[in-house]
């Protein structure tokens, strides 16, 4: 039995992870961490997610939440990442991080923590998206600079960061496939008299509306044809299942910083 803690347990993704975990054999909820201001603090984590009792109370103490776990799944905010990594290292708990919008400080914390524990970090935990990124990079390599690249992403109205972490990673992958960095080629905004498109740029478009779970497309537009790759997430359960698959994998790995592509054997 694999004992799993969920950090950010009452957020959209935390609840999805707990619900998926409850239906998977061989996994058991061992801890559930939330904020000290959460009205559900102290309540049963299963019942808060609309399930039968899980026998695990929501706590605002990360060390208490992770103390009985072998692996923790973290869907919180960038501001909590450094603390969560430090606690996981102190408790000797493997970590799966799906938090988006991380900055240099949080990325450095992951890299530092990976010297002591195994960590999987992915800005999108969908297994289909891991394959999608691989296909996009292959397409960028094969089609070459004669094809303009545009990345469109759409998410729910409450998402705080833009473009999404997944869209940025797609941009990084297609830029690298052409021997460039995303910083060199990204075009994040167009307004007014922008002039003709600069050859080799990667454009981004963002939609924030309603309850869209997550749509991403990569358009390759050549002189005589267009190729479009599309991925649409219909339910947050797809990210939860990917994170739990990563949790099952990472507990068997030595310390290091891994991606979902490592989990799926795509590298």
Backbone torsions as a table, in degrees:
resi	resn	phi	psi	omega
1	UNK	NA	130.0	179.2
2	UNK	-96.8	122.3	-179.7
3	UNK	-90.6	120.6	-172.6
4	UNK	-118.6	132.4	170.6
5	UNK	-103.2	147.3	178.1
6	UNK	-118.4	123.2	179.2
7	UNK	-104.7	126.9	-169.6
8	UNK	86.4	40.5	-166.9
9	UNK	-66.4	-24.0	-178.1
10	UNK	-105.2	5.0	173.8
11	UNK	-76.0	175.9	-179.1
12	UNK	-55.0	-48.6	-177.0
13	UNK	-77.3	-36.0	178.4
14	UNK	-59.5	-43.8	177.5
15	UNK	-63.5	-40.6	179.5
16	UNK	-63.2	-39.6	178.7
17	UNK	-63.9	-45.1	-179.1
18	UNK	-63.7	-40.7	178.9
19	UNK	-65.6	-42.2	178.7
20	UNK	-67.4	-41.6	-179.8
21	UNK	-58.3	-39.3	-178.2
22	UNK	-63.2	-24.5	-178.8
23	UNK	-99.2	6.0	-177.4
24	UNK	-108.4	131.9	178.0
25	UNK	-71.5	143.8	175.0
26	UNK	85.5	-0.4	178.8
27	UNK	-120.2	143.9	-178.8
28	UNK	-139.8	136.2	176.1
29	UNK	-73.1	121.6	-177.1
30	UNK	-112.6	-13.0	-179.3
31	UNK	-168.0	150.3	-179.2
32	UNK	-143.3	115.5	-173.9
33	UNK	-110.5	135.5	177.4
34	UNK	-138.9	-178.1	-178.6
35	UNK	-79.2	156.6	-179.2
36	UNK	-67.9	-19.8	179.8
37	UNK	-90.4	0.4	-176.7
38	UNK	-70.6	127.5	180.0
39	UNK	-65.6	-19.4	-178.6
40	UNK	-88.4	0.6	-178.1
41	UNK	-51.7	131.4	-179.8
42	UNK	89.4	-13.7	179.3
43	UNK	-81.0	164.4	178.6
44	UNK	-69.5	128.1	-175.0
45	UNK	-64.0	-35.6	178.9
46	UNK	-65.5	-46.6	-178.0
47	UNK	-65.4	-35.3	178.0
48	UNK	-62.8	-28.5	179.9
49	UNK	-94.6	11.6	177.8
50	UNK	79.6	21.8	-178.5
51	UNK	-114.1	171.1	170.1
52	UNK	-62.4	168.0	-179.0
53	UNK	-55.7	134.5	176.6
54	UNK	-97.6	-7.6	-178.5
55	UNK	71.4	18.3	-178.9
56	UNK	-129.1	120.7	179.8
57	UNK	-87.3	142.4	175.8
58	UNK	-66.7	132.0	-178.9
59	UNK	-128.4	153.9	174.3
60	UNK	-101.9	9.6	179.4
61	UNK	-103.7	103.0	-177.5
62	UNK	-57.1	-36.7	-178.8
63	UNK	-66.4	-39.4	176.9
64	UNK	-67.8	-38.0	-179.2
65	UNK	-68.8	-34.4	-177.4
66	UNK	-94.2	-12.0	-171.6
67	UNK	-59.2	-30.6	-177.7
68	UNK	-102.8	7.1	-173.8
69	UNK	-101.7	157.8	171.4
70	UNK	-96.3	-26.4	-179.2
71	UNK	-149.3	145.8	178.2
72	UNK	-119.8	142.2	175.5
73	UNK	-109.5	122.4	-172.0
74	UNK	-115.6	109.2	169.2
75	UNK	-122.7	86.1	-177.0
76	UNK	-126.8	-130.6	178.1
77	UNK	-123.5	154.8	178.8
78	UNK	-53.9	-33.7	-178.2
79	UNK	-64.2	-18.9	-179.7
80	UNK	-97.8	-8.2	-171.1
81	UNK	-61.8	-47.9	-176.7
82	UNK	-60.8	-42.4	177.6
83	UNK	-64.5	-44.3	-177.9
84	UNK	-64.0	-39.2	177.4
85	UNK	-65.7	-44.4	-178.9
86	UNK	-60.8	-41.4	179.5
87	UNK	-67.3	-42.8	178.9
88	UNK	-60.1	-41.9	177.5
89	UNK	-63.5	-45.6	-178.9
90	UNK	-61.8	-35.0	-178.1
91	UNK	-91.8	-5.4	-179.3
92	UNK	68.0	36.2	-175.9
93	UNK	-107.3	129.2	174.3
94	UNK	-64.1	159.1	-170.0
95	UNK	-138.6	137.7	171.3
96	UNK	-118.7	120.6	-175.3
97	UNK	-115.9	120.2	177.5
98	UNK	-115.9	9.8	179.1
99	UNK	-65.1	135.3	179.3
100	UNK	-103.7	168.1	178.0
101	UNK	77.9	21.7	-179.9
102	UNK	-68.2	141.6	176.3
103	UNK	-100.0	-175.3	-178.4
104	UNK	-57.8	-37.8	-178.6
105	UNK	-65.7	-42.6	-179.9
106	UNK	-69.2	-39.0	177.1
107	UNK	-62.9	-40.2	177.7
108	UNK	-64.2	-36.9	178.0
109	UNK	-63.7	-40.5	176.6
110	UNK	-62.0	-45.3	-178.5
111	UNK	-64.5	-39.8	178.2
112	UNK	-66.6	-46.2	-179.4
113	UNK	-63.2	-30.3	-177.8
114	UNK	-68.5	-9.5	173.5
115	UNK	-72.3	-20.8	-175.4
116	UNK	-113.9	-30.3	-178.1
117	UNK	-134.7	162.6	175.3
118	UNK	-83.2	129.3	-178.5
119	UNK	-130.4	131.4	168.3
120	UNK	-105.5	124.9	176.2
121	UNK	-122.8	126.8	176.1
122	UNK	-145.2	136.9	178.3
123	UNK	-79.0	-9.1	174.1
124	UNK	-148.6	121.6	-174.0
125	UNK	-92.0	7.1	177.8
126	UNK	-72.5	130.9	176.8
127	UNK	-66.2	-36.8	176.4
128	UNK	-62.7	-36.8	179.0
129	UNK	-67.9	-35.4	176.7
130	UNK	-58.9	-43.5	176.2
131	UNK	-66.7	-40.4	-180.0
132	UNK	-57.0	-44.4	179.8
133	UNK	-63.1	-39.3	177.9
134	UNK	-63.6	-43.0	179.4
135	UNK	-65.3	-39.7	179.3
136	UNK	-62.7	-42.7	179.0
137	UNK	-64.4	-40.1	178.2
138	UNK	-63.6	-42.4	-180.0
139	UNK	-63.1	-41.7	179.4
140	UNK	-61.8	-37.9	179.2
141	UNK	-67.8	-47.2	-174.9
142	UNK	-70.2	-42.7	-174.0
143	UNK	-78.4	-31.6	173.9
144	UNK	77.0	-173.3	-171.7
145	UNK	-72.1	-10.5	178.2
146	UNK	-72.5	-10.5	-179.0
147	UNK	-109.4	120.4	175.0
148	UNK	-71.6	147.4	-178.3
149	UNK	-117.9	129.1	174.3
150	UNK	-128.8	133.6	178.6
151	UNK	-114.5	124.2	178.4
152	UNK	-116.3	131.5	175.3
153	UNK	-132.8	146.7	179.3
154	UNK	-135.3	134.0	178.5
155	UNK	-141.2	173.0	-178.6
156	UNK	-62.8	161.0	-173.8
157	UNK	-64.4	-21.1	-176.8
158	UNK	-88.5	-3.7	-177.8
159	UNK	-68.6	133.4	-170.4
160	UNK	-90.9	-31.1	-174.7
161	UNK	-102.4	148.0	179.4
162	UNK	-153.4	140.6	-10.1
163	UNK	-61.5	165.0	-180.0
164	UNK	-62.3	156.4	176.4
165	UNK	-57.9	-36.2	179.2
166	UNK	-66.0	-43.7	178.4
167	UNK	-61.0	-41.7	178.6
168	UNK	-63.2	-41.1	179.0
169	UNK	-66.1	-38.8	174.5
170	UNK	-59.1	-43.1	177.5
171	UNK	-61.7	-42.0	178.5
172	UNK	-61.8	-40.9	-177.2
173	UNK	-67.9	-44.9	-178.1
174	UNK	-71.8	-33.6	176.8
175	UNK	-65.9	-45.7	180.0
176	UNK	-62.4	-34.7	178.9
177	UNK	-63.1	-22.9	177.7
178	UNK	-104.3	14.2	175.4
179	UNK	75.3	24.9	-179.9
180	UNK	-125.9	165.9	170.5
181	UNK	-97.1	154.0	179.5
182	UNK	-62.1	-35.3	-179.9
183	UNK	-58.5	-31.7	-179.2
184	UNK	-74.0	-30.9	-166.4
185	UNK	-119.8	-7.3	-173.7
186	UNK	-71.2	138.8	172.3
187	UNK	-123.9	103.5	-171.6
188	UNK	-91.3	-20.4	-175.4
189	UNK	-147.2	143.1	174.8
190	UNK	-135.7	127.1	179.8
191	UNK	-158.9	134.5	177.8
192	UNK	78.1	-150.9	-177.0
193	UNK	-82.9	85.2	-175.0
194	UNK	-86.1	-13.9	-176.4
195	UNK	79.4	176.5	-179.1
196	UNK	-66.2	156.7	179.3
197	UNK	-62.5	136.0	175.9
198	UNK	-80.0	129.4	-177.9
199	UNK	-58.5	135.6	176.1
200	UNK	88.4	-2.6	179.5
201	UNK	-76.0	159.0	175.4
202	UNK	-117.8	113.0	-177.1
203	UNK	-90.6	150.5	179.0
204	UNK	-124.8	139.0	172.1
205	UNK	-130.1	142.0	-173.2
206	UNK	-128.6	134.9	173.3
207	UNK	-121.1	133.7	172.8
208	UNK	-128.1	110.8	-174.8
209	UNK	-161.6	142.9	171.2
210	UNK	52.7	-134.6	-176.4
211	UNK	-117.2	29.8	-178.9
212	UNK	-58.2	124.5	-177.5
213	UNK	-72.1	-46.5	179.2
214	UNK	167.0	111.0	175.9
215	UNK	-119.5	137.4	176.3
216	UNK	-137.7	138.7	173.2
217	UNK	-139.7	148.4	175.9
218	UNK	-123.7	119.6	-178.3
219	UNK	-104.8	127.9	173.3
220	UNK	-110.9	110.4	-175.5
221	UNK	-111.6	112.0	178.3
222	UNK	-101.0	-179.2	-178.3
223	UNK	-61.8	-32.8	-175.1
224	UNK	-122.7	-1.1	-177.2
225	UNK	-157.7	163.8	174.8
226	UNK	-128.4	139.0	174.1
227	UNK	-120.4	128.2	-178.0
228	UNK	-128.5	128.7	173.9
229	UNK	-105.3	133.5	-174.8
230	UNK	-132.7	136.1	172.3
231	UNK	-131.5	127.9	178.4
232	UNK	-126.5	126.9	175.2
233	UNK	-92.7	124.6	-177.3
234	UNK	-92.2	-20.4	-175.9
235	UNK	-155.1	142.8	179.1
236	UNK	-62.8	-14.2	178.2
237	UNK	-59.2	-27.7	-179.4
238	UNK	-64.8	-35.9	177.7
239	UNK	-74.4	-37.6	179.0
240	UNK	-63.6	-44.3	-179.9
241	UNK	-64.6	-39.4	177.2
242	UNK	-63.8	-41.0	179.2
243	UNK	-64.6	-39.2	179.6
244	UNK	-72.0	-33.9	173.3
245	UNK	-63.3	-41.0	176.1
246	UNK	-62.9	-38.2	179.4
247	UNK	-62.9	-41.7	178.3
248	UNK	-64.0	-32.9	-177.8
249	UNK	-80.1	-43.8	-169.2
250	UNK	-69.3	-26.6	-179.7
251	UNK	-67.3	-14.3	179.9
252	UNK	-98.6	4.6	-174.9
253	UNK	-104.3	153.8	172.5
254	UNK	-72.8	167.2	177.7
255	UNK	-52.9	141.7	-179.2
256	UNK	161.8	166.3	178.3
257	UNK	-105.9	117.5	-173.0
258	UNK	-117.8	163.3	177.0
259	UNK	-114.9	172.0	176.2
260	UNK	-67.3	-27.8	174.8
261	UNK	-63.4	-35.3	173.4
262	UNK	-62.8	-44.1	-178.7
263	UNK	-58.6	-41.1	-174.7
264	UNK	-91.2	-0.6	179.0
265	UNK	72.0	27.4	-179.4
266	UNK	-85.9	-13.8	179.5
267	UNK	-90.4	NA	NA
